Amino acid sequence: MFAEIVSDEFTAALDACAADILWETGITEPPIDAALVAQRLGLCVTENESMSHRGRFVRLADEYGRAAGQGTIVIGPAERPERREWAIAHEIGESVSYRVFANLGIRADTAPHDAREEVANHLATCLLLPRPWFHRDGQQNNWDLAVLKVRYATASHELIARRMLEMPPAIVITICDQGRVHWRRSNQPARPPRLLPQELDVWREAHEFGEPASAVLDPTATGLESVRAWPIHEPSWKREILRSEIAEW
């Protein structure tokens, strides 16, 4: 549905909507408490442990059985706080998606479900990691994932890393799970190659020792200026996230 809309226009509409929501709810700095945002928007947040999915937005019926009552976010079981925050933020996005459609000149009542779902997904990220704040903090802290996770505590490491791809400079983000590359993307048009030997070395160091690792690279030989890896280790799971900065010629 958004194929005919310029990417920058879509991004601007999402960021503007998120900024409006945070302004309306009086949120002026991270971390973003999604439940508080929902509450200040007049939405009720409740839990249902029997739900098979993470969240759902409903509107309670009035005395005549019409869905005209208070907007309610029903949250299913979540293993960790960040997933609960994401679920609430996603349902907030669902409830205000009509604002994005209006900004894009699209009638919300004609939008298919998958379009509303796409908007809700993007808005959840924009709410938990507002572009102006995140870009400023990223630059000030040299895009250190560990530092940014402390400041944006309600967002997961993976969400923060993926959001980096929406900001300059040119980078590659790689997510490795249990000793295998799970996901690798760049914010440049060309598809990134497989991990270079130098990236592999940094990844293996972080994987083995459980400490952040980094290396400054020769851009003429690798096309990269640097690579950093952060271990996100748990008792039964090892994940590492790499940020590789592409050389600017």
Number of C-alpha atoms within 10 A of each C-alpha: 9 11 6 6 10 9 11 9 12 17 16 14 19 27 21 18 22 26 19 13 20 19 11 12 16 11 16 11 11 16 16 22 18 23 20 15 21 22 13 16 17 13 20 17 19 13 13 13 12 9 13 9 14 20 24 18 20 19 16 14 13 11 9 7 9 10 13 13 13 14 20 21 26 21 23 18 16 16 7 9 13 16 16 21 21 24 25 28 29 28 28 28 30 22 22 18 21 19 20 26 21 12 16 16 9 15 13 15 8 9 13 10 9 10 16 19 16 15 21 23 19 17 29 25 23 23 26 27 23 22 20 12 12 22 18 11 17 17 13 10 13 10 18 17 23 16 14 19 18 13 16 22 18 21 26 18 21 18 15 21 22 20 18 25 18 15 15 11 15 17 25 24 24 25 21 20 16 13 14 11 15 12 11 19 16 22 19 13 6 8 11 15 10 11 14 10 10 17 23 15 16 19 27 15 17 24 25 11 10 16 14 20 19 20 15 13 18 13 15 10 8 15 14 22 18 20 24 21 29 25 22 20 16 8 5 6 10 17 21 27 25 27 25 23 22 20 17 10 6
